[in-house]
C-alpha cells in the first residue's frame, strides 16, 4: 500500500509539471517574437554549446550506466538501449561541433551538417525505442556487449562520411532566414508520430511499473514538444529553438531517471524490501518456533525457557498446572484434525478468558495445556483456580453441526516441594493430570507414587500401538441365552490383550488408553470385522445363525465414515445385517442431535442397536423415544444385588416394565446365581448372559461345545422350573 501511494504521489507531481510545461509552451508560441535574440546574438553559440554538452553528458551517462550494469543483468534490451544512447551521444557531439559558429576539423560548420546530425539522431532515437520494445527479451553473453557497443562508432562514421561528402548527397533541411524546409518538418513530424506510438504502447503497460512508465511517458511528451518547436522556429536566435533544446534536455534527463530507477534505484529498493521481508520472516519463524499455530499460545520451548529464567529467581513457592482435555484424540481420529483443532482453539480462548494475565498459558502437544504460577500462597488458591477452569467446560462447543462436550483433568506440581528442575516439574504435573480422572473432582496434586504408575501407562500405550499388528489382540465370545426358547441365539464379542511379556492385560486398563490415544478407531474396526467373519465361520461349520453384539466406543460414534465402514464390513464378510448388534453406552447419548442422525443411518443398514449398561448413566430418558433402539442391557451391578438391595430390585423391575411397554428387548448381564436367573425369568426378561451359563470363551471352544452349552443351559432352566414348581 505504501509503495502504491508513493508511485501515485510521484505520478501526480509529474502530471502537474508536464501541464505547467505545456502552458509555458503555449505562452512561448503566442509571444515568441518578443523574445527573439533575447540572449544577444553573440551568446547563442555558447548557450547552444552548453545545452548540447548537457545533453551529451546525460545520454553518455545513460550509455555508460547501461554498460556497467549489463554484465549483471545480461538482458539484450538493456544492452541495445545502452548502444542506442551511445550512438545518439556521438551524433550529438557531431551536431554540437558542426553547429553554426563552431569550427570543425574538416570544413567550416554549416546549418546543413548540424541539422542533419540532429535529425538523424532524433529519428534514430524513436526508431530505436520502438525496435527495442518489440524485441523479445532474452539473456545474452557478457562478451556480446563489446560487439553491440562497437556499432555506434560504425554508425557515426557512416553518417560523417555521408554528410561531409564533397558533393552533398542529402538535401538541406534548414534555409537561412526562412527556417525549416518541408522535408525537415516532415522528418520532424515523423519523429513525433513515432513518439505518439511509443506513448500509446507505454500507456498499455502503465499499471505494471507506473513510475518507470511515467518517466518514459514524460520523456516522450517532452520530445514531442521539442519536435514541435523545432518545426516552427525561424533561426538559431529564435527563442523557440532555445526552448526546444530545454525540452529535449528534459526528455533525456527523464530517460536517465527511468533507466537509473529501473537498474539501480528499484533493485536497491527491492534489496531493502527483501531485507525487510527477511527480517519479518525471521520474526515469524521465531514466533512459530515459540508458539503453537492452532491456538497461537506459547509452546513447550517457550515454557522451558520461561521456567529456566523465572523458576530460581526467588525462594517463593511456584506451581505448574497441567490441563488435559478428554476426548481430543478420539475426536481427531473420528472427525478429523479440523474439528479437533477448532475445539482446542475454542478451549484455549475460554481458558485465557479465565486466567489472570500474570499467569502464562502454554500448550504442550495437541491436548495438554500448562499454566505457570510464579507465586503460590497456598494450595487452596490452586484448587480454586482449577475449579474456575473446569467451569468453562460446562457449556457445549458448537463446531459446525456438532455439539461437542469435554472435561478437564488437572494435575498440579509444586516447586520446590515436588521437584527442583523445570523438566521434572512439568512431567510431574502431567503425571498428576493423567491420574486426575480417578478423582471425583478431576483435580489432583502430584505424589511420588505416580511416577512409576505413569511410566507403566506410557509403556503400555507404546506397546498398544504395535499390539494389533503383532496379533496380540484377540476376541472371546460370551453366549447369550434366549429365555423364551432356551437357545443360544446371540453372543457378545469381548476384546482381550495377551501381552508378550506382561501376559493378560485387563480391558479396563487398555481400553481407556486406546480411547485417549485415538487407537480405539483402528482397534474398533478390527473387532467389528473379526466378529462378523467369525459368525460366518460358525455358519459354515453348521451352527445355527448367531447374532454377534459388538460395542461401539464414543470415538467411533464421531468417526465421519462410521456408517460407510460398517456397510463395507458387512459386504466384505457377507454377513446379513440382522445378525449384527451394535451396542452403545448410555453416557454416549448426551449429544442427542448427532447421535440421532448416526443411529438412524446405522439402523437403515438393517443392524440392531442396544444400549449397554442401561441405568448407570445420567442422560434423559427422552432418548428412548428419539433413538431407534431395539434392546436395553441391564448392567451387572444391578443384577448382582437383586436379592440384597431393594433399590436395585426396583430398578430392574422398572427397566423390564418400561422395555415391555416400549416393545424393546432386554438383556441382563452378570448372571451368576440361580436366584438371579429365577427372578429375571419371572420378570419376563428376554435374554441373559453370565458365568452361570458360560464365561467368555474362544470361538473354537464355543463351536466345539455348542451342543454342550445348550444342554447345560437346559439343565439350569429345568432346575429353576423345579424350584418354582
N, C-alpha and C positions, 0 to 999 in steps of 0.2 A: 504494500500500500504506500509506504514511504517512497519507494522508487517511482511508482506511478505519479505521485504528487510532484516529485522533483522534476520529472520529464515534462509534466503538464505545465509547471511554472516556467520552465525553460522555453517551451514552445510558445506560451502566451507572450513572454517578453520578446521573443524573436519576431512574432507577428506584429507586435507594436512597432518594433524597429523598422521592419520592412514597410509598413504603412507610412511611417514618417519619411522614409527614403522616397517612396512614390510621391508623396506630397511635395517633397523637395524637388523631385524630378519635374513635376508639373510647373512649379514656380520658375525653375530654370528654363523650361521650354517656353513659357509665356514671356519671360523678361530676359531672355538670353542676350539680346542686343545691348542691353545696358551694361553687361559685364564683359563686353568684347575687349580683349587686351588689358584686362584689369590688373594683371601682374607685371605689365611692361614687356614690350616685345623682346628685349634683350635677356629677359629672365626665363622665357618659356622653355628654352633648350635645357637649362639647368633643372627647372621644375619637372620637365618630362623625363630627364635622365634619372632624377630622384625617384619618380614613380616607377620607372622601369626597373631600377635597381631593387626596389622593394618587392615588385612582382617576381623578379628573378630570384631574390633571396627566398621568398615564400615557396615558389614552385621547386626550387632546388632543394629546399629543406624537406619538402614532401618527398622528393625523389630519394634523397639520402636516407630519410627516416624509413622509407619502404625498403631500401636496400639493406639497412641494418636489421630489420625485423624479418626479412624474407627467409633467412636460414632457420628461423624458429617456427614460423607459420607455414612455410613451404606451400603456399597457395598460388596457383597460376594467375588468379585475378589480381592479387596483391602485387605480384611481380610485374604484370602488364601495366597496372596503374602507375607504379614507380617509373617504368620505362617511358610511359606516356608523358609524365610530368618532366622527366629529364629532357625529352625531345622538345617539349614546349619551352622549357627553360633555355635551352640552346637557341631556339628560334627567337625568343625574347631578347637574348644577348645580341643576336644578329640584327634584330629590329632596332634596339637601342643604339647600336653603333652606326646603323645606316640612316638614322633619323636626321631630318634637315638640321644642318648646323653642326653635325658631328662628323669628324674626319674618319675615313675608313682606309684600310691599308691598300685597297686596290684603286679606288677612284673616289671622287667627291660624292658624298651622300646625296641622295635624291628621294623625293616622295615615292617614286616608283618602287624602289627596293624596300624601303621601310614599310610601306603599305602592304606589299605582297608578303613580306615576312610576317606581319601581324595577321593578315588574312589567312595565310596557310596555317599558322599556329592556332588560330581561332577555330577553323574548320576541323583541323586535326584533333583538337581537344574534344569537340562534340561527337565526331565520328568515333573517336577512340573510346569515349564513355559508353556509347551505345554498343559498340563491339564487345567491350568487357562485360556489359550487362548480360548479353546473350550468350557469352561463352560459358560452357559448363565448368563449374569449379571442380578442380582436382588437385591432388598433391603432385609436386614436381621434385626433381632432384635439385639439391642446393647448387650444384655446378651449372645448372641450366641458366641461372640468373646472369652469368657472365655473357652468355650469348645474347640474351634479351637486352641487357644494358649496353651492348655494343651497337645495337640497331639505331638508337638515337643519333649517334655520330655519323652513321652512314646516311641517314635521312637528311640531317642538316647539311652534309657535304653535297648531296644531290640538289637541295634547294639553293645553296650558294652558287653552284655551277649553273643552274638554270636561270636564276635571277641576274647573275652577273655575266651572262653570256655576251660576247662582243656585239652581237646583233640581238636586240630584245626579242625574246620568244613570247612573252606574256604581254597582253595589252595593259595600259595604265589603268589604275584604279582610282586615282585622285588627280584632278586637274587644278593647277594653281589658280586661285582666285575664284574658282567655280565650286570646288568641293568634290564629293564622291561621285563617281560615274555610275551609270545604271548597273554595270557589271559588279562594281563594288557593293552597291546596295543589294543586288540580287544574292551575292555570296553572303552578305551580312544577314539578310533575311532567311537564307538557307540555314545559317547557324542558329538563328532564332527558332526556326521550325524544328530543327533537331533538338534544341533545348526544351521546347514545349513537349516533344515526345518523351524526353527524359523526365520532365515534371510529371507527366501522366503515369509513367512507369513507377516513379518514386511514390506517388500518392497511393498506388495499389499496395505498396509494401509498408505503408506508414505505421500500421499497428504493430508490426514485428519489432522494429527498432526505431521508435519515434524520434529520439534525439538525433541519431545519425542521419535518418532520412530527412529530418527538418533542416539540418545543416546543409545537406546536399540540395534540398529544395531552395533554401535561401541563396546558395551559390548560383544555382541555375537562374533564379529570378534576377540576381544582380548582373549576371552575364547578359541576360536578355535586355536589361536596362542599358547596359553599356553598348550592346549592339545597336539599340535604337538610337542612342546619342551619336554613335559613330556613323550613322546613315544620314544625319541631318546637320552635322557641323560644316562650317564653310572652310576653315583652315585651322592651322595649329594654334592660332591665337583665340579661337572661339572657346568660350567657357564650357560649351557642351563637350568639346574634346577633353578638356581637363576633368570634368565630372565623370565622363565615360571611363577615364583611367581610374578615378576613385572607385567607381562601382566595380570595375574589373579587379582592382586590388582587393576590394572587399570580398568579391566572389572567391578569389584564391585563398584569402585568409579563412573563409568558411570551409573551403575544401581542406585546408590544412587542419582546421579544428576537427573536421569529420574524421580524417584519417588518424589524427593524433588520438581522438577519443576511442575509435574502434580498435586501434592497435596498441595503445599504451594505457590511456585512462580507464577504458572499460575493462581490459584484462586485470589492471591493478585493482579496480573496484571489485571485480569478481574474486580476486585473490583475497581481498579484505572480507568480502561476503563469505567466501569459503572458510576463512579462518573463524569468522563469527559462527558459521554453521558447525564447524568442528568443535568450537568451544561449547555450543549448545548441545552437540552430540555427546561431548564428554560429560556435561552436566546431566544429560538424560541417562547416559549409561551409568553414571554414578547413582542417580536416583533409582534406576532399575535394579542396580546391584544391592541397594539397601531397602527396597520396597517391594511389596507384592503387587503384581499387575492387576489382579482381580479386585482387591479391596483398597489399594494404594496405602496400605498400612506398612509400617516398618517390619522388616523380616528378621530372620534369626541372626544374620550377620550384624544388623543394626543393634539388636538386643544384646548380643555378646559384647560388642564394643561399648554400649551404654553401661552394662554391668561392670565391665573392666575399668571404666572411668569413675563410676559412682559408688560401687559396692564397698570400697575400702576407705572412702574419704572420711567418714565419721564412724563412731562406735555405736550409733543408734541401730536398733533392730530394723531389718528390712525384710521384704517378703516377695515371693513370686506366686502369683495366682495363675494357674493353668486352667484353661476353659476348653472342655471337649464338647463337640456338637454331635449328638446322636443322629444316626441315620444318614449322614452325609455320604459315606462310601456306598451305602445301598442306593441312595438317590442317584449318585453318579453312575453306578453300574446299571441301574434300571432305566432312568430317564435320560441320562447323558450328562456330559460336563456342563452344558449350557445352563441347565436347571440348577445343578449343584453350585455353580459359580454365582448365579443370581441369588441363591439363598444365602450363601456365605457373605456376599456383599451386603445384603439386607441385614443380616445378623450383625455384621461389623458396624453398620451405621447405628443400629439400635444400641449396641454396647458403648459406642463412642458418645452417644447422647446421654448415657447414664454416668459414665466415668468423669471425674473431675479432670481438667486439662493437665494437672500436675502428674497424673498417673498415665504414663505412655502405654498405649495398647499396641501390641505387636502380634503378628501371625506366624505360626510355625506350621510347615507342611500345608495341607489344604483344609484341615478341620480342627486345628488347635490354635487357640488364642492365648496370649500371655500378657499379664499386667504386672508391671514393676511398681511396688510400693516402697518408696525410699525412706519412709519413716513410719514405723508401726508403734502405736501407743499400747494396744492390747489386741488379743486375738478376737475379741468380740467385734472390734472395728472391722476386721477382715470378714468375719461371718456376715455382718450386716451388709457390707458391700457386695458379697457374693449373692446374698438373697435378693438384693436390688437387681443384680444382673440376671438372675433367674426369672424375675418377674416380667422382663421384657419379652420372654419367650411364650408367654401365655396366649398372646394373640397369634392367629394363624398367619402364615406367609402366603400371600396370593401371588403365584408365579404363573403367568398366562392363565390356563384354565384349571390349574391345580391349586388346591388349598392345602399347604403342607404345614405339618407341626413337627416340633422337635423339642428336646430338652437339653439342658446344660449339665454336664458333670464337672464339678470344680474341685481341683486339688490345690493345696496351699503348702508351700515350703518356706521355712523361716531362716534368715541369716542373722547371726552365725549359729543359731541353735541346731539346725539340721546339717548345714554344710558351710565350709569356708571357701569354697571355689564356685565360680559362677556357672561352669558347665554342670557340676553336680546339683547345684541348687535348682536349675531348670529341670534337670532329669528327675529329681526327687518330686518336684511339683507335678510332673507328668505321671509319675508312678501313683501319686495320691489321686490324681484325676481319674486314672483308669480304675481305681478301687472305689471311687465315689458312687458308682451306680448301685453298689451294695447297700448304701446308706439311705434311709428314708428321705433325708434332706438333700441327698446327692452332693453334699459338701464334705470334704474330708481333708484333714491335716496329715502331712507325711509322718509315717512311722518307719523306723528302721527295718521292721519285718517285711515291709512292702517290696524291698529291693529284690529279694530272692524270688518272690512270687511274680513280680513283673518281668523279671528276666525269663522265668519259665514260660510265661504267657507269650512273650515275644518270640521265644524259640518255637513254641507250638504254632504260632501264626506263620512263621517262616516254613516250618515243616508241612503245614496245611496247604501251602502253595503247591507243593510237589505231591501231595497225597493222592490226588486224582490221577495224575499222570503215572504214578508208581503203582496204581491199582491197590492202594491201601484201604480205600473206602469200599464198603460192600453193603448190601441190603439184607435185612431179615424181615420176615413177614409174620404178623400175628393174626391168627384166624379170628373171624367174627361169626358168631353163631346166630342164625335166624331162629328166634324162639317160636315162631309160628310153624315152621317146617322141620326144625331140628337139623337143618343142613348148614354146612359152611359155604355160604354163597359169596363171601367177601373177605378180604384181608387188608390189613394196614401195612404199608411199606415203611420200614424204620431204618434209618441210616446208621451205620456203625463205622468206627475207625480203629483199625488194628495197626498201631504204630510199630515200625520195625524194631525199635529199641525200648520204647516205653510200654509196649503192649496195648491193651484195650483202653481207649480214651472215651470217656463218657460224652454223649451228645450234649449234655448240659454244659460241658466245658468248651467243646469246639464249635458248636453251632453259634453261640454269641460272638465268637471270634470271627467266624465266617460272615456273620451279619455285619459286623463293624468294618471288616476289611473289604467287603464287596464280593468276596469269593462265593457267597451264597447263590449268586446268579448262575455261574457255570455248574456249581455243585447241584443246585436245584434242577437244572435241565438234565443233568446226568441221572439223577434219581428218577425223574419222570420217564425218561426214555428206557432206563433199565427195568423199571417196574412194568411198563407196558410190554416190553419184549418178553418178560418172564410170564406174564399172563398168557401170551400167545404160545409160549413153550409148553405150559401146562395143558393148554387146549390141544396142542399137537400130541401130547403124551396120553391123551384120552380122558383127562379130567373134565368134569362139567364146567360150564362157563363160570368164571370167578371175577368179581369186581375188585379192583385194587384202589385203595384210598391213599392219596399222596398229599402231604402237607405242602402248602404254599407259604413262603416267607413274605414278610412285608416288603422287602426289597423286590421280590419277584412281581408283586402286585403293582408296583410302579415301573416295572420294566415295559418299555414302549412297545416291544414286539412280543409281549407275552402270549396274546391270543394267536398270533401267527405261528409262534414257536410251538404251542400245544397242538395246533392244527397240523403242523408239519410232522410232529412226533406221531400223532395218530395215523397219518397217512403212511409214514415210514414203517411203522410197526404193524400196520394193517389191523389195528385194534378198533373194534366198534366203540363209539363214544360212550354208550351207556354202561360200559364196563370200566369206566374211569371216574373216580370221585375225587374232587379237589376239595381240600379242607383248608379253611381259613380260621384264624383265631378271632375271638370276639373283640380284642383290642384293635384289630385292623379296621373295624367298622366305623372309626371316628370320622374319617373323611368320606362322608356319605355320597357326595356328588360324584367323586372319582370312582368309588367302589361300585356304585350302582351301574355306571356305564360299563365298567370292566366285567362285572359279574353277568350282566345281560349278554355281553358278547361271548363270554365263555359258555353260558347256558345255550346260546344259539348253536354252539358246536355239537350239542347233544350230551354233554357230560353232566353229572350230578354235582351239587355243591353242598358241602356240610360246614357247620360252624363248630369248630373244635373247642374244648374247654369251656363250654357254654356255662354261664353263671359266674365265671371268675372275673369277668371284665366289668367295666364301668360305663358301657355305652347305653344309649337309649334303646329300648326295645322296639322303637319305631322302625328300625332297620329290618325287622322280621317281615313287615308288610312291603317295604321298598325293595328288598333284595330277593332275587329268585332262588331262595334256599329250599333244599329238598330234605335236609336232615340236620338234627341237633345232636351233638355228642356231649353227654353228661360227664363232667370232669371226675376223675377217680377220687379226688379229695372229698366229694360229696357222697359217692357210693360207699367208700370205706367206713363212713360214720353213720350209715343209715340206722343201725341198731342203737348206737350210743348217743347220738346227737339229734335232738328233736328238730332243731333249725335245719340241719342238712336233710333230714327226712322230709320236712315240709317243702324244702326247695326242690327235691327230686319229684315229689308229688305234683308240685306246681308246673315243673317242666313237662312232665308226662301229660298232664291235663291240657296245658297250653298247646303242646305239639299235636295232640289229638284234635283239638278244635281248629288248629291251623292246617291240619292234614299234612303234618310233617312227620317223617320217620325219626326214631330216637335210637341212638346207640349209647349204651352205658359202658364206660371203661373201668378197668381195675377190679373186675370181679374175681375175688379170691376165696370167698366163703359161700357155702350153700345158703345161708340165711340171706345174704345179699341177693343171690340169684332168685331165691324164692320170692322175695319182696318185689323184685322187678318183673317177674313173671305175673305176679298178682296185679301189678300196676299196668299190665299190657305193654311193656316195653318191647320194641321190635327186635333189636339186635343187641348182643352183649359180647364183650371181649375181656380177657383177663387170664391170669395164671391158673384159675380154676379149670379152664379148658386147655390152654396152651400158652406157654411163653412165646415170644418172638423166635422164630426158627429159620434156618437157611432154606432156600427154595427147594433144594433137592430132598431135604428131610420132610418138608411138607408134602412133596409129591409122593415120596415113598410111603408115608404114613397117613395118607389122606383118608383111607378107609378106617384105619385105627382111630384117628381123631374123631371120626363120626361115631364110631362105636362107643368111645369114651363119653362123648357128649350125650349120646342117647342114655347111657347108664346114669349120668348125672341128672338129666332131666327126669328120668324114671324115678330116681330116688327122691326127688322133690315131690313128685306126684304121690308117691307112697307116704311121705311125711304129711302132706296136706290131707291125704285121704284118711 
